[in-house]
Every structure is written in C-alpha cells, then in structure tokens.
Amino acid sequence: CFPFVKVGVVSDRPMGSNCVASTSIGCLFCCKGCNAEKVRNAFTFIPPPPSYTVENEDEMHYLMEGLEAAELYRKASEASEMHWLTTRTGNYVPMVWLRREKIVTEREVRDESIDPSPPLVLLHCHGNATDIGMMMGPYYELAKVLGIEVCGVEYAGYGAASGRASSGNTYADVEAAYDYLVSKGIEPKRIVAYGQSVGSGPATALASKKPLGGVVLHSPLLSGIKVVDPKPDVCCRPSCVWSCFDFYPNDRRVRHLLCPLFVMHGQRDDIIPFYHGYRLHKACPKQYRWPPYFPPRAGHNDLVETDLRTYFGEVSSFLQDVRHIAEGKKVDPPDFEKPQQVQMRRETEPRQVEMADLSDYFAQGSENQPKVGPEDGRYEELRKGNILA
C-alpha cells in the first residue's frame, strides 16, 4: 500500500477536516521543494508498469500476464493500427486506432447491416492507473458494440511513450491525437472526446479549444485539487487555499462548451465522489446538456460492469444524437425532469443493446477489466490530511 504521514493536530484543539487537508498539502509542497508541478504529479499520476511494448514501430505486444492469452485482447490487437505522434512538448507517444472495417463481420457486410456513412471516432483519454495496452479490451468492445472507431492515445510517461507524466503533457498528447485524426480526413464533428477519471481533464480541455461532435465524461473530476476537498462547500478547503496549484479546471471549462456533453458517474464512487459528475452536468449550458447516467450501485472502477446493457445503451443513445447532428439534422437534448432522487433517467428509453454483442466482454470476465483509478486510498487519505510520504 502507499505510505502516508499523518498531520493530525497542530494545537490543543483539533483542526477542521478542510484545514487539516489544506495543511497537509502545504507540507507536501515543502516536501516537493516548493514545486507546484511536483505537488500536482504526486497525487495525480501513477503510471503502472507498461502492459505492452511496440515492435517494428507498429506492432503492439502485451507484456502483462493474461492479456496475450485473452481472446478479447487478441482481437483488439488485430483490429488496431499503431501510430506514433510527436507532441508540441516534444514527446513521442503511441496512439492505437481501432478501425471499423477490421471489426465488422462478414455476415454484417453480407446483410448490409453496417451504416454506410462515415463512422464516429471516439478519442479516448484513459485514467491515471492504466495505459492503452490494458484498455485495448474495452476499446474493442466500444468499437464493436457501438459501431464506431476508437482511438486511444498514450500519455507521456505511460506505457511506451517518452517523457514524464504531467497535466501539461496530457493536454499536448490528446491535442496531437486530435490533429492527427483531422489530418487523415476525419471531420471534427465526427470526433467525440471520451474522458475517463483523470482523462476528463485533457478531454474537457480539448473541447474548450477544438471543435468536436461531443464529449463523454466518465467518472470525471471537477478539478485536480477539488478531488481532495473533504467538505467542498465549507471554508478553508484545499481547492480554495491552494487554488494556485489547481489543474484540470473542468468545472470552469464545461460552462463554455459548444457541443453536446454526456456525464456518467457512479453514486458509490469513493475515489472521485459522485457530486463531481453531478455538478459538472449542471454546469454545462442547457442547450448542450444531455441527460446523464448516474447508476446508484456503481463505484469508480465498475461503472460499466455494474450494468453492461444500460451502460452501452446510454452511450449508444448519446452517440446516435451526435451522429444525427453531424449529418446536419437538428437535435435538441432529450427532455427529462429531475426526480426526487438523485438518479436521473431519460424520458425516452436508450437504444437496446443485444447481449450477443457483449459476448467477448462477458468471456473476458469483469475481474480482468482495467482499474482506471487508484485503489490505494490516496485521495481518501489526502482528504483526511495524511500526506504522501
């Protein structure tokens, strides 16, 4: 487990939880040589051992035990192209692109069940405890079930990418992937940024700078520092005291979105609390605010597995609206009313997903799905005022 140092009491009277957490970040600032960037990176980026390597510049080979033998990951590798990108910060990062023509079956081609129009491209920004190798299985299922193409870009300092992990580098990494897609003829209105967990930061930043067809935020954060606020509506909270350290200001950026936004967040999330997703949804301009998906039994790392059919149905419904908008049709956010409970649902049912479409996902088993967020309790410890040792 990750080591922590307790801050505790600094006088005869115990400090409030916000004051303790703010003090702990001040101690962390001193421990990191008064370097704000090191403070951000200390509790945000935790690159795992690389799960893959790239041979001959374009062949992904899995290093993590179990991935190479998994049928789902084999199919994902066969359906993907590997591209190398040079970012504006000078890093060299890989991007995988799962193409529709490599995923559709001969039966689907023969039955003409494939939409002849150009597919949407999901630009996926992964969480901070995984890499694109571990995400290949989910990428394949997203592409197969939803009838889209998926691009997964690696962050600097992760997997086979050069450089070191930082918020600034993630912005550059995702922008490089977007620019590459556009250079290959993909219309911006057919690109959907998908930010999962920490990936919500670069995805939202991209939407604030570049035209997009839509944005999906999966278990997102309000901002980097707001994740460690013990009591978000009380004074002395870390995000107020140390606002100069803040990064990934998603709550400010979504207010200025100019494309549809779909937010998903599990109500039992103990890594990034549920209110982050709820408030991001409410902060989005009404004309771009699509009905959210807030499953009551889901946490941070199991939002998909808690209810596969509903997850894929909700995402499919949103992407269908994005596709219609890209085709020039007028589409307004589906009407919905907030019930007494926090959970929100569409008035119209999401597209039904055939369980046969998810056969590979079930065969893989939920225990083998990647954990996108840290499970060492670091955010909870920081909220308690215990700093990283």
C-alpha positions as CSV (number, residue, x, y, z in Angstrom):
1,C,0.0,0.0,0.0
2,F,1.0,3.6,-0.4
3,P,2.8,5.2,2.6
4,F,1.3,8.2,4.2
5,V,2.3,10.6,7.0
6,K,-0.3,11.9,9.4
7,V,-0.6,15.6,10.0
8,G,-3.1,15.3,12.9
9,V,-3.4,18.1,15.5
10,V,-1.3,21.3,15.5
11,S,-2.7,22.7,18.8
12,D,-4.8,21.7,21.7
13,R,-7.9,22.0,19.6
14,P,-8.3,19.6,16.6
15,M,-8.5,21.3,13.2
16,G,-11.4,21.0,10.9
17,S,-11.1,18.5,8.1
18,N,-10.7,21.1,5.4
19,C,-8.0,22.9,7.5
20,V,-6.2,19.6,8.1
21,A,-6.3,18.7,4.4
22,S,-5.1,22.2,3.4
23,T,-2.2,22.0,5.9
24,S,-1.2,18.6,4.5
25,I,-0.9,19.9,1.0
26,G,1.2,22.8,2.3
27,C,3.5,20.2,3.9
28,L,3.6,18.3,0.7
29,F,4.5,21.5,-1.1
30,C,7.5,21.8,1.2
31,C,8.5,18.2,0.8
32,K,8.5,18.6,-3.0
33,G,10.9,21.5,-2.9
34,C,8.2,24.2,-3.2
35,N,7.5,23.0,-6.8
36,A,3.8,23.2,-7.7
37,E,4.1,20.8,-10.6
38,K,5.6,18.1,-8.4
39,V,2.7,18.6,-6.0
40,R,0.2,18.0,-8.7
41,N,2.0,15.0,-10.1
42,A,2.5,13.5,-6.6
43,F,-1.2,12.5,-6.1
44,T,-2.4,12.5,-9.7
45,F,-0.1,10.5,-12.0
46,I,0.7,6.9,-11.0
47,P,1.9,5.2,-14.2
48,P,1.7,1.4,-13.8
49,P,4.4,-0.9,-15.2
50,P,3.9,-0.9,-19.0
51,S,1.4,-3.5,-20.1
52,Y,2.7,-3.6,-23.7
53,T,5.6,-2.8,-25.9
54,V,5.7,-1.8,-29.6
55,E,7.8,-3.7,-32.0
56,N,8.7,-2.7,-35.6
57,E,7.1,0.7,-34.9
58,D,3.6,-0.6,-35.4
59,E,3.0,-3.9,-33.6
60,M,1.7,-4.0,-30.1
61,H,2.8,-6.9,-27.9
62,Y,1.3,-7.4,-24.5
63,L,3.7,-7.7,-21.5
64,M,1.1,-8.0,-18.8
65,E,0.3,-11.6,-17.7
66,G,-3.1,-12.7,-19.0
67,L,-3.5,-10.1,-21.8
68,E,-1.6,-12.0,-24.5
69,A,-3.7,-15.1,-24.0
70,A,-7.1,-13.3,-23.8
71,E,-9.2,-13.7,-26.9
72,L,-10.7,-10.2,-26.5
73,Y,-7.3,-8.6,-26.4
74,R,-6.0,-10.6,-29.4
75,K,-9.0,-9.4,-31.4
76,A,-8.4,-5.8,-30.3
77,S,-4.7,-6.0,-31.4
78,E,-5.7,-7.4,-34.8
79,A,-8.3,-4.7,-35.3
80,S,-6.0,-1.8,-34.5
81,E,-3.4,0.3,-36.2
82,M,-0.4,1.8,-34.3
83,H,0.6,5.4,-35.0
84,W,3.4,7.4,-33.4
85,L,2.8,11.1,-32.7
86,T,5.2,13.9,-31.8
87,T,3.6,16.3,-29.4
88,R,4.1,20.1,-29.1
89,T,6.1,19.4,-25.9
90,G,8.5,17.2,-27.8
91,N,7.3,13.8,-26.6
92,Y,6.9,10.7,-28.7
93,V,3.7,8.9,-27.9
94,P,1.8,6.0,-29.4
95,M,-1.8,6.0,-30.5
96,V,-3.9,3.0,-31.3
97,W,-6.8,3.3,-33.8
98,L,-9.4,0.5,-34.0
99,R,-10.9,0.6,-37.5
100,R,-14.4,-0.3,-38.3
101,E,-13.5,-2.4,-41.3
102,K,-11.3,-4.6,-39.2
103,I,-14.1,-5.3,-36.7
104,V,-17.3,-5.9,-38.7
105,T,-18.0,-9.5,-39.5
106,E,-18.5,-11.0,-42.9
107,R,-22.2,-11.6,-42.0
108,E,-22.7,-7.9,-41.2
109,V,-21.2,-6.9,-44.6
110,R,-23.3,-9.5,-46.4
111,D,-26.5,-8.5,-44.6
112,E,-25.7,-4.8,-45.3
113,S,-26.4,-4.0,-41.6
114,I,-23.5,-1.6,-41.4
115,D,-24.2,2.1,-41.6
116,P,-22.6,3.3,-44.9
117,S,-22.0,6.8,-43.5
118,P,-18.5,7.6,-42.1
119,P,-18.3,6.3,-38.5
120,L,-17.9,8.4,-35.4
121,V,-14.4,8.3,-33.9
122,L,-14.1,8.1,-30.1
123,L,-10.9,9.8,-28.9
124,H,-10.4,8.0,-25.6
125,C,-8.4,9.6,-22.7
126,H,-7.7,6.9,-20.1
127,G,-7.4,7.1,-16.3
128,N,-4.2,7.5,-14.3
129,A,-3.8,3.9,-13.2
130,T,-3.8,2.2,-16.6
131,D,-2.3,2.5,-20.1
132,I,-3.6,1.9,-23.6
133,G,-2.4,-1.7,-23.5
134,M,-4.7,-2.6,-20.6
135,M,-7.5,-0.5,-22.3
136,M,-7.4,-2.5,-25.6
137,G,-10.2,-4.9,-24.5
138,P,-12.6,-2.0,-23.6
139,Y,-11.7,-0.2,-26.8
140,Y,-12.6,-3.2,-28.8
141,E,-16.0,-3.6,-27.1
142,L,-16.8,0.1,-27.5
143,A,-16.0,-0.1,-31.2
144,K,-17.8,-3.4,-31.8
145,V,-21.0,-2.8,-29.8
146,L,-21.4,0.9,-30.8
147,G,-20.4,0.6,-34.4
148,I,-17.7,3.3,-34.1
149,E,-14.0,3.6,-34.4
150,V,-11.9,4.1,-31.2
151,C,-8.6,5.9,-30.8
152,G,-6.6,5.5,-27.6
153,V,-3.7,7.9,-27.1
154,E,-1.0,7.2,-24.6
155,Y,0.1,9.8,-22.1
156,A,3.8,10.9,-21.8
157,G,5.4,8.8,-19.1
158,Y,2.9,5.9,-19.6
159,G,3.3,2.7,-21.5
160,A,5.7,3.0,-24.4
161,A,5.5,6.8,-24.5
162,S,8.6,9.0,-23.9
163,G,8.7,11.9,-21.4
164,R,7.1,12.2,-17.9
165,A,3.5,12.4,-16.8
166,S,2.1,15.9,-16.2
167,S,-1.1,17.7,-16.8
168,G,0.5,19.9,-19.4
169,N,1.8,16.9,-21.3
170,T,-1.6,15.2,-21.3
171,Y,-3.0,18.2,-23.0
172,A,-0.4,18.1,-25.7
173,D,-0.8,14.3,-26.1
174,V,-4.5,14.5,-26.7
175,E,-4.2,17.5,-29.0
176,A,-1.6,15.6,-31.1
177,A,-4.1,12.7,-31.5
178,Y,-6.9,15.1,-32.5
179,D,-4.7,16.9,-35.0
180,Y,-3.6,13.5,-36.5
181,L,-7.3,12.4,-36.9
182,V,-8.2,15.6,-38.6
183,S,-5.1,15.4,-40.9
184,K,-6.4,12.0,-42.0
185,G,-9.7,13.4,-43.1
186,I,-11.9,12.8,-40.0
187,E,-14.3,15.7,-39.7
188,P,-14.2,17.4,-36.2
189,K,-18.0,17.0,-35.9
190,R,-17.5,13.2,-36.1
191,I,-14.9,13.2,-33.3
192,V,-16.2,12.5,-29.7
193,A,-13.7,13.0,-26.8
194,Y,-14.2,10.4,-24.1
195,G,-12.5,11.3,-20.8
196,Q,-12.4,8.7,-18.0
197,S,-11.5,9.6,-14.5
198,V,-8.3,11.8,-14.7
199,G,-8.8,11.6,-18.5
200,S,-11.7,14.0,-18.1
201,G,-9.1,16.8,-17.7
202,P,-7.5,16.6,-21.2
203,A,-10.8,15.7,-22.8
204,T,-12.5,18.8,-21.4
205,A,-9.5,20.9,-22.3
206,L,-9.6,19.7,-25.9
207,A,-13.3,20.5,-26.1
208,S,-12.5,24.1,-24.9
209,K,-10.0,24.6,-27.7
210,K,-11.1,22.5,-30.7
211,P,-14.4,21.8,-32.5
212,L,-15.9,18.4,-31.5
213,G,-19.0,16.4,-32.2
214,G,-19.5,15.7,-28.5
215,V,-17.9,14.9,-25.1
216,V,-18.4,12.0,-22.8
217,L,-17.1,12.3,-19.2
218,H,-16.9,9.0,-17.3
219,S,-16.4,9.3,-13.5
220,P,-15.0,12.8,-14.0
221,L,-13.5,15.3,-11.6
222,L,-14.4,19.0,-11.0
223,S,-10.7,19.9,-10.9
224,G,-7.4,18.3,-9.8
225,I,-7.4,19.9,-6.3
226,K,-11.1,19.6,-5.7
227,V,-10.7,15.8,-5.6
228,V,-9.2,16.1,-2.1
229,D,-11.7,18.6,-0.7
230,P,-13.1,16.9,2.4
231,K,-16.1,19.3,2.6
232,P,-16.5,21.0,-0.7
233,D,-18.9,23.7,0.5
234,V,-17.1,24.9,3.6
235,C,-14.3,27.4,4.0
236,C,-10.6,26.5,4.2
237,R,-11.0,23.7,1.6
238,P,-7.8,22.8,-0.2
239,S,-9.1,23.9,-3.6
240,C,-9.6,27.4,-2.2
241,V,-6.5,27.7,-0.1
242,W,-4.2,26.2,-2.8
243,S,-6.1,27.4,-5.9
244,C,-2.7,28.4,-7.4
245,F,-1.9,24.6,-7.6
246,D,-5.1,23.7,-9.3
247,F,-5.2,22.0,-12.7
248,Y,-7.8,20.3,-14.9
249,P,-10.4,23.0,-14.2
250,N,-13.2,21.0,-15.7
251,D,-15.9,22.9,-13.8
252,R,-14.9,26.2,-15.5
253,R,-14.4,24.7,-18.9
254,V,-17.7,22.9,-19.2
255,R,-19.5,26.2,-18.7
256,H,-18.3,27.2,-22.2
257,L,-18.8,24.0,-24.1
258,L,-20.2,24.3,-27.6
259,C,-21.0,20.7,-28.2
260,P,-23.2,18.0,-26.5
261,L,-22.0,16.7,-23.1
262,F,-22.9,13.4,-21.6
263,V,-21.8,12.7,-18.0
264,M,-21.7,9.3,-16.3
265,H,-20.8,8.8,-12.6
266,G,-21.4,6.1,-10.1
267,Q,-23.2,7.2,-6.9
268,R,-21.0,4.9,-4.8
269,D,-17.7,6.3,-6.1
270,D,-15.3,6.7,-3.2
271,I,-12.3,7.8,-5.3
272,I,-13.8,10.8,-7.1
273,P,-17.0,11.5,-5.2
274,F,-20.3,11.4,-7.1
275,Y,-21.0,15.1,-6.6
276,H,-18.2,15.9,-9.1
277,G,-20.1,14.4,-12.0
278,Y,-23.4,15.8,-10.8
279,R,-22.0,19.4,-10.6
280,L,-20.3,19.1,-14.0
281,H,-23.6,18.0,-15.6
282,K,-25.4,21.0,-14.0
283,A,-22.6,23.5,-15.0
284,C,-22.9,22.7,-18.7
285,P,-25.0,25.1,-20.8
286,K,-28.6,23.8,-21.0
287,Q,-28.6,23.5,-24.8
288,Y,-25.6,21.2,-24.7
289,R,-26.6,19.3,-21.5
290,W,-27.6,15.7,-22.4
291,P,-29.3,13.5,-19.8
292,P,-26.7,12.0,-17.5
293,Y,-26.3,8.4,-16.4
294,F,-25.8,8.1,-12.6
295,P,-26.1,4.4,-11.6
296,P,-26.8,4.2,-7.9
297,R,-24.9,0.9,-7.3
298,A,-21.7,1.8,-9.2
299,G,-18.4,2.9,-7.9
300,H,-15.4,4.4,-9.7
301,N,-13.9,1.3,-11.4
302,D,-17.1,-0.7,-12.0
303,L,-19.5,1.7,-13.7
304,V,-19.5,-0.3,-16.9
305,E,-19.7,-3.8,-15.2
306,T,-22.5,-2.9,-12.8
307,D,-25.0,-2.8,-15.7
308,L,-23.4,-3.6,-19.1
309,R,-26.7,-3.3,-21.1
310,T,-27.6,0.0,-19.7
311,Y,-24.1,1.5,-20.0
312,F,-23.8,0.6,-23.7
313,G,-27.4,1.7,-24.3
314,E,-26.9,5.1,-22.8
315,V,-23.7,5.7,-24.6
316,S,-25.2,4.5,-27.9
317,S,-28.2,6.9,-27.5
318,F,-25.9,9.8,-27.0
319,L,-23.7,8.9,-29.9
320,Q,-26.8,8.5,-32.1
321,D,-27.7,12.1,-31.4
322,V,-24.1,13.2,-32.2
323,R,-24.3,11.3,-35.4
324,H,-27.6,13.0,-36.4
325,I,-26.1,16.4,-35.6
326,A,-23.0,15.6,-37.8
327,E,-25.4,14.7,-40.6
328,G,-27.0,18.2,-40.4
329,K,-30.2,17.2,-38.5
330,K,-31.4,19.4,-35.7
331,V,-31.3,17.6,-32.4
332,D,-32.1,19.1,-29.0
333,P,-31.2,17.5,-25.7
334,P,-33.8,14.9,-24.8
335,D,-36.3,16.3,-22.3
336,F,-36.0,15.0,-18.8
337,E,-37.1,16.1,-15.3
338,K,-35.1,15.7,-12.2
339,P,-37.0,13.3,-9.8
340,Q,-36.8,13.5,-6.0
341,Q,-33.9,11.1,-6.0
342,V,-30.5,12.0,-7.4
343,Q,-30.7,9.3,-10.1
344,M,-31.7,10.7,-13.5
345,R,-33.0,8.9,-16.5
346,R,-34.1,9.7,-20.0
347,E,-37.8,10.0,-20.7
348,T,-37.1,8.0,-23.8
349,E,-35.5,4.6,-23.4
350,P,-31.9,4.3,-24.5
351,R,-31.1,2.1,-27.5
352,Q,-31.3,-1.6,-26.6
353,V,-28.0,-3.5,-26.9
354,E,-28.1,-7.1,-27.9
355,M,-26.4,-9.3,-25.3
356,A,-24.7,-11.2,-28.1
357,D,-22.8,-8.0,-28.9
358,L,-21.2,-8.2,-25.4
359,S,-20.2,-11.9,-25.6
360,D,-16.5,-11.1,-25.7
361,Y,-16.8,-8.8,-22.7
362,F,-18.5,-11.5,-20.7
363,A,-16.0,-14.1,-21.8
364,Q,-13.2,-11.8,-20.6
365,G,-14.7,-11.6,-17.1
366,S,-15.1,-8.4,-15.0
367,E,-12.1,-9.3,-12.8
368,N,-9.8,-8.8,-15.8
369,Q,-11.1,-5.3,-16.6
370,P,-8.6,-2.5,-16.1
371,K,-8.8,-0.4,-13.0
372,V,-8.6,3.2,-14.3
373,G,-8.4,4.9,-10.9
374,P,-6.1,4.4,-7.9
375,E,-7.2,1.8,-5.4
376,D,-4.5,2.6,-2.7
377,G,-6.8,5.1,-0.9
378,R,-4.6,8.1,-1.7
379,Y,-7.4,10.6,-2.3
380,E,-9.2,9.5,0.9
381,E,-6.0,9.8,2.9
382,L,-5.4,13.3,1.5
383,R,-8.9,14.3,2.4
384,K,-8.1,13.1,6.0
385,G,-4.9,15.3,6.0
386,N,-2.4,12.5,5.6
387,I,0.3,13.4,3.1
388,L,2.2,11.1,0.7
389,A,5.5,10.1,2.3
